[in-house]
């Protein structure tokens, strides 16, 4: 009876992973079926509401997370209390790391977010028999750091108009909007976009208005945007 119950629990764990919408791009995709069953049993899934804090800078680093649904804002607080958005994290991205003793940034949900968490201490124990998980976590971390460096480099060299265009293309890409006229939701408020791109809110609003007037984009209810002329927007970026 106990063997049956254990098998049933493992099957449920594996079903959760197999039905996960980011199963092919999350850091745990490297595991075989047996490893995935064991690793899944260690996970805890939590849903966050809009603007809810996920990680707090300076707090003890206890968990790493894999984003299942939603977008997470990664930011630092400046001395005057203002936010400096460092990056945006999307489904499949990794939150946190297994090395630092403390969280080095704030992580906040944009809209509703669903995240799968693992205790760092349990990952370390798991890695004794499944060392590939370390490699996968480090690979995912390096990919995200590389993307962040490329993004910051591009922003440092671009005009305000080019920054806005690049931002819209980033959202289209990370939302897997593959049509000739991709449609997606803008997750950030105008002030947050300004903070992320190093612009003023007036500059952001003016460029959005110009893109609409030029029929490059179309805005709809609920912060939805359609890129009407993808090729032109890409040439501007």
VEXLO-312397 format. One record per residue (C-alpha): residue in three letters; x, y, z negated. Coordinates in nm, 4 decimals. Each point is the difference from the previous one (the first is absolute). Layout:
NODE  aa  east  north  up
NODE  Ala  X  Y  Z .
...
END
This chain:
NODE  aa  east  north  up
NODE  Unk  0.0000  0.0000  0.0000 .
NODE  Unk  0.2809  0.2404  -0.0861 .
NODE  Unk  0.1757  -0.0818  0.3261 .
NODE  Unk  -0.3207  0.0759  0.1898 .
NODE  Unk  -0.0472  0.3302  -0.1822 .
NODE  Unk  0.3598  0.1040  0.0669 .
NODE  Unk  -0.0348  -0.0829  0.3678 .
NODE  Unk  -0.3274  0.1915  0.0171 .
NODE  Unk  0.1581  0.3091  -0.1586 .
NODE  Unk  0.2951  -0.0174  0.2392 .
NODE  Unk  -0.2384  -0.0302  0.2951 .
NODE  Unk  -0.1839  0.3108  -0.1143 .
NODE  Unk  0.3292  0.1847  -0.0338 .
NODE  Unk  0.1059  -0.1015  0.3500 .
NODE  Unk  -0.3410  0.0934  0.1426 .
NODE  Unk  0.0476  0.3478  -0.1461 .
NODE  Unk  0.3316  0.0346  0.1788 .
NODE  Unk  -0.1193  -0.1506  0.3277 .
NODE  Unk  -0.2941  0.2418  0.0111 .
NODE  Unk  0.2169  0.2996  -0.0938 .
NODE  Unk  -0.0159  0.2642  0.2781 .
NODE  Unk  0.3743  0.0725  -0.0371 .
NODE  Unk  0.1172  -0.3601  -0.0338 .
NODE  Unk  0.2182  0.0242  0.3124 .
NODE  Unk  0.1759  0.3240  -0.0955 .
NODE  Unk  0.0278  -0.0141  -0.3795 .
NODE  Unk  0.3297  -0.0943  -0.1669 .
NODE  Unk  -0.1431  -0.3367  -0.1149 .
NODE  Unk  -0.0540  -0.1215  0.3577 .
NODE  Unk  0.3465  -0.1621  -0.0117 .
NODE  Unk  -0.1198  -0.2724  -0.2401 .
NODE  Unk  -0.1078  -0.3470  0.1064 .
NODE  Unk  -0.3374  -0.1392  -0.1063 .
NODE  Unk  0.1218  -0.1429  -0.3300 .
NODE  Unk  0.1906  0.3169  -0.0900 .
NODE  Unk  -0.2978  0.2146  0.0951 .
NODE  Unk  -0.2298  -0.2017  -0.2265 .
NODE  Unk  0.2327  0.0498  -0.2939 .
NODE  Unk  0.0649  0.3662  0.0771 .
NODE  Unk  -0.3680  0.0776  0.0477 .
NODE  Unk  -0.0778  -0.1362  -0.3462 .
NODE  Unk  0.2259  0.2733  -0.1404 .
NODE  Unk  -0.1883  0.2827  0.1703 .
NODE  Unk  -0.2573  0.2431  -0.1335 .
NODE  Unk  -0.2150  0.2045  0.2360 .
NODE  Unk  -0.1232  0.3422  -0.1018 .
NODE  Unk  -0.2194  0.2590  0.1698 .
NODE  Unk  0.0758  0.3702  -0.0496 .
NODE  Unk  -0.2326  0.2909  0.0617 .
NODE  Unk  0.0968  0.3216  0.1757 .
NODE  Unk  0.2733  0.2031  -0.1769 .
NODE  Unk  0.0588  -0.2722  -0.2613 .
NODE  Unk  0.3625  -0.0398  -0.1068 .
NODE  Unk  0.1612  -0.3344  0.0764 .
NODE  Unk  0.3587  0.0622  -0.1126 .
NODE  Unk  0.1338  0.2817  -0.2194 .
NODE  Unk  0.3566  0.1247  0.0383 .
NODE  Unk  0.2134  -0.0873  -0.3012 .
NODE  Unk  -0.2189  -0.2844  -0.1224 .
NODE  Unk  0.1471  -0.3477  -0.0428 .
NODE  Unk  0.0142  -0.1880  0.3291 .
NODE  Unk  -0.2157  -0.3061  -0.0705 .
NODE  Unk  -0.1745  -0.0712  0.3309 .
NODE  Unk  0.0460  0.0050  0.3735 .
NODE  Unk  -0.3040  0.0208  0.2210 .
NODE  Unk  -0.1033  -0.0860  0.3524 .
NODE  Unk  -0.2645  0.2304  0.1457 .
NODE  Unk  -0.2940  -0.1968  0.1362 .
NODE  Unk  -0.2368  0.2838  0.0892 .
NODE  Unk  0.0219  0.3783  -0.0078 .
NODE  Unk  0.2815  0.2540  -0.0014 .
NODE  Unk  0.2267  0.1025  -0.2878 .
NODE  Unk  0.1629  0.3393  -0.0435 .
NODE  Unk  0.3593  -0.0125  -0.1277 .
NODE  Unk  0.1176  0.3250  -0.1557 .
NODE  Unk  0.2330  0.1747  -0.2419 .
NODE  Unk  -0.0905  0.2889  -0.2295 .
NODE  Unk  0.2037  0.3171  0.0362 .
NODE  Unk  0.1031  0.2087  -0.3009 .
NODE  Unk  -0.2848  0.2446  0.0629 .
NODE  Unk  -0.2573  -0.2800  0.0007 .
NODE  Unk  -0.0492  -0.0185  0.3744 .
NODE  Unk  -0.0091  -0.3331  0.1800 .
NODE  Unk  0.2522  -0.0923  0.2650 .
NODE  Unk  -0.1417  -0.2880  0.2003 .
NODE  Unk  0.2887  -0.2290  0.0911 .
NODE  Unk  -0.1866  -0.2559  0.2079 .
NODE  Unk  -0.3278  -0.1754  0.0650 .
NODE  Unk  -0.0355  -0.3746  -0.0556 .
NODE  Unk  -0.2399  -0.2058  0.2096 .
NODE  Unk  -0.1433  -0.3543  -0.0061 .
NODE  Unk  0.2837  -0.2531  -0.0013 .
NODE  Unk  0.2438  0.2426  -0.1618 .
NODE  Unk  0.1801  -0.0718  -0.3250 .
NODE  Unk  -0.0411  0.2181  -0.3091 .
NODE  Unk  0.2767  0.0069  -0.2587 .
NODE  Unk  0.3168  -0.2098  -0.0073 .
NODE  Unk  0.1622  -0.2783  -0.2015 .
NODE  Unk  0.3179  0.1884  -0.0958 .
NODE  Unk  -0.0676  0.3367  -0.1636 .
NODE  Unk  -0.0842  -0.0051  -0.3726 .
NODE  Unk  -0.2531  0.2820  0.0489 .
NODE  Unk  -0.2333  0.1172  0.2763 .
NODE  Unk  0.1735  0.2752  0.1967 .
NODE  Unk  -0.3143  0.1638  0.1400 .
NODE  Unk  -0.3712  0.0501  -0.0450 .
NODE  Unk  -0.2328  -0.2167  0.2063 .
NODE  Unk  -0.3615  0.1107  0.0410 .
NODE  Unk  -0.2926  -0.1540  0.1863 .
NODE  Unk  -0.1407  0.1891  0.2968 .
NODE  Unk  -0.3597  -0.1115  0.0200 .
NODE  Unk  -0.0691  -0.3516  -0.1240 .
NODE  Unk  0.3036  -0.2290  -0.0075 .
NODE  Unk  0.0366  -0.3721  -0.0603 .
NODE  Unk  0.3410  -0.1185  -0.1169 .
NODE  Unk  0.1423  -0.3411  -0.0878 .
NODE  Unk  0.2430  0.0223  -0.2947 .
NODE  Unk  0.2785  -0.2264  -0.1243 .
NODE  Unk  0.1956  0.0352  -0.3229 .
NODE  Unk  0.3686  0.0652  0.0691 .
NODE  Unk  0.1028  -0.2458  -0.2738 .
NODE  Unk  -0.2116  -0.2754  0.1548 .
NODE  Unk  0.1409  0.0693  0.3454 .
NODE  Unk  0.3494  -0.0410  -0.1434 .
NODE  Unk  -0.0968  -0.3363  -0.1507 .
NODE  Unk  -0.1712  -0.1079  0.3226 .
NODE  Unk  0.3103  0.0940  0.2011 .
NODE  Unk  0.2093  -0.2601  -0.1841 .
NODE  Unk  -0.1702  -0.2692  0.2087 .
NODE  Unk  -0.1071  0.2251  0.2900 .
NODE  Unk  0.2911  0.2389  0.0657 .
NODE  Unk  -0.1415  0.0994  0.3387 .
NODE  Unk  -0.2488  0.2261  -0.1792 .
NODE  Unk  0.2882  0.2301  -0.1023 .
NODE  Unk  0.1131  0.0259  0.3580 .
NODE  Unk  -0.3503  0.0766  0.1204 .
NODE  Unk  -0.0524  0.2724  -0.2611 .
NODE  Unk  0.3338  0.1610  0.0822 .
NODE  Unk  -0.0726  -0.0206  0.3735 .
NODE  Unk  -0.3372  0.1691  -0.0471 .
NODE  Unk  0.1587  0.2657  -0.2239 .
NODE  Unk  0.2713  0.0713  0.2567 .
NODE  Unk  -0.2578  0.0281  0.2791 .
NODE  Unk  -0.2039  0.2518  -0.1964 .
NODE  Unk  0.3094  0.2011  -0.0969 .
NODE  Unk  0.1137  0.0036  0.3618 .
NODE  Unk  -0.3421  0.1220  0.1138 .
NODE  Unk  0.0050  0.2707  -0.2678 .
NODE  Unk  0.3489  0.1163  0.1034 .
NODE  Unk  -0.0988  0.0128  0.3683 .
NODE  Unk  -0.3153  0.1927  -0.0863 .
NODE  Unk  0.1870  0.2561  -0.2129 .
NODE  Unk  0.2638  0.0431  0.2694 .
NODE  Unk  -0.2638  0.0648  0.2639 .
NODE  Unk  -0.1873  0.2460  -0.2193 .
NODE  Unk  0.3174  0.1945  -0.0664 .
NODE  Unk  0.0482  0.0600  0.3718 .
NODE  Unk  -0.3582  0.0661  0.1132 .
NODE  Unk  -0.2224  0.3035  0.0320 .
NODE  Unk  -0.3291  0.0220  -0.1885 .
NODE  Unk  -0.1933  -0.1021  0.3124 .
NODE  Unk  0.2262  -0.3007  0.0531 .
NODE  Unk  -0.0310  -0.1020  -0.3655 .
NODE  Unk  -0.3810  -0.0026  0.0159 .
NODE  Unk  0.0081  -0.2031  0.3213 .
NODE  Unk  0.2438  -0.2502  -0.1532 .
NODE  Unk  -0.2181  -0.0277  -0.3104 .
NODE  Unk  -0.3077  -0.0844  0.2074 .
NODE  Unk  0.1923  -0.2589  0.2012 .
NODE  Unk  0.1316  -0.1555  -0.3228 .
NODE  Unk  -0.3561  -0.0427  -0.1279 .
NODE  Unk  -0.1166  -0.1446  0.3307 .
NODE  Unk  0.2861  -0.2502  -0.0035 .
NODE  Unk  -0.0435  -0.1064  -0.3637 .
NODE  Unk  -0.3770  -0.0337  0.0445 .
NODE  Unk  0.0625  -0.2310  0.2983 .
NODE  Unk  -0.2067  0.2329  0.2159 .
NODE  Unk  0.1020  -0.1485  0.3351 .
NODE  Unk  -0.2645  0.1454  0.2341 .
NODE  Unk  0.0719  0.2766  0.2521 .
NODE  Unk  -0.1929  0.2343  -0.2315 .
NODE  Unk  0.0858  -0.1271  -0.3505 .
NODE  Unk  -0.2376  0.0943  -0.2803 .
NODE  Unk  0.0934  -0.0030  -0.3682 .
NODE  Unk  -0.0530  0.1778  -0.3300 .
NODE  Unk  0.2288  0.2796  -0.1197 .
NODE  Unk  0.0780  -0.1164  -0.3558 .
NODE  Unk  0.1533  0.3233  -0.1273 .
NODE  Unk  -0.1495  0.3378  -0.0765 .
NODE  Unk  0.1412  0.2973  0.1927 .
NODE  Unk  0.2171  0.1052  -0.2957 .
NODE  Unk  0.1391  -0.3537  -0.0331 .
NODE  Unk  0.0820  -0.0064  0.3722 .
NODE  Unk  0.1804  0.3307  -0.0472 .
NODE  Unk  0.1969  -0.1402  -0.2937 .
NODE  Unk  0.0897  -0.3134  0.1933 .
NODE  Unk  0.1180  0.1898  0.3087 .
NODE  Unk  0.1637  0.2942  -0.1787 .
NODE  Unk  -0.2462  0.2520  0.1438 .
NODE  Unk  -0.2526  0.2497  -0.1330 .
NODE  Unk  -0.3672  -0.0912  -0.0061 .
NODE  Unk  -0.0690  0.2890  0.2402 .
NODE  Unk  0.2474  -0.1426  0.2519 .
NODE  Unk  -0.1552  -0.3449  -0.0248 .
NODE  Unk  -0.3542  0.1330  0.0479 .
NODE  Unk  0.1060  0.2190  0.2932 .
NODE  Unk  0.1677  -0.2863  0.1839 .
NODE  Unk  -0.2948  -0.2326  -0.0546 .
NODE  Unk  -0.2268  0.2706  0.1405 .
NODE  Unk  0.2290  0.0459  0.3004 .
NODE  Unk  0.0017  -0.3739  0.0705 .
NODE  Unk  -0.3795  -0.0031  -0.0133 .
NODE  Unk  -0.0316  0.3053  0.2256 .
NODE  Unk  0.2366  -0.1623  0.2498 .
NODE  Unk  -0.2135  -0.3173  -0.0190 .
NODE  Unk  0.2979  -0.2061  -0.1110 .
NODE  Unk  -0.1879  -0.1236  -0.3071 .
NODE  Unk  -0.3604  -0.0068  -0.1144 .
NODE  Unk  -0.1043  0.0140  -0.3660 .
NODE  Unk  -0.3141  -0.1705  -0.1275 .
NODE  Unk  -0.1883  -0.0254  -0.3278 .
NODE  Unk  0.1793  -0.1787  -0.2830 .
NODE  Unk  0.3503  0.1228  0.0906 .
NODE  Unk  0.0032  -0.2219  0.3083 .
NODE  Unk  0.2195  0.0999  0.2925 .
NODE  Unk  0.0107  -0.1239  0.3583 .
NODE  Unk  0.3099  0.0604  0.2093 .
NODE  Unk  -0.1580  0.0999  0.3307 .
NODE  Unk  0.3227  0.0483  0.1970 .
NODE  Unk  0.2512  -0.2463  -0.1447 .
NODE  Unk  0.2680  0.0595  0.2627 .
NODE  Unk  -0.0054  0.3767  -0.0471 .
NODE  Unk  0.0180  -0.0345  -0.3780 .
NODE  Unk  0.2931  -0.2382  0.0358 .
NODE  Unk  0.1818  0.2419  0.2308 .
NODE  Unk  -0.0499  0.2791  -0.2563 .
NODE  Unk  0.1425  -0.2158  -0.2806 .
END
